[in-house]
Amino acid sequence: MVSAELSLYPLTPDYETPIIEFIHRLRAQPSVTVATNGLSTQLTGDYRAVMRAVTIAMEPTLMGEVTCSFVIKVLNVGIKPGAEVKV
């Protein structure tokens, strides 16, 4: 199990639309758990499923007309959003 935290920063006044579309694409992916908050979106699942979901969801955004930045953190344990990670 892995977890990925993603933040999308569209460089446009209409920044909400690309973010919402990105989250909808992530939620449409099988075999991953998706949680959102005001700053990021978290995915948890098998490594390949998480990476596949990220790739599929990011491509339309990156190929679109809006300049954007993604920040991605990947953790090698599955986490529940809001839960403390034991180290």
Salt bridges, closest charged atoms under 4 A:
GLU5 OE1 - LYS73 NZ 2.75
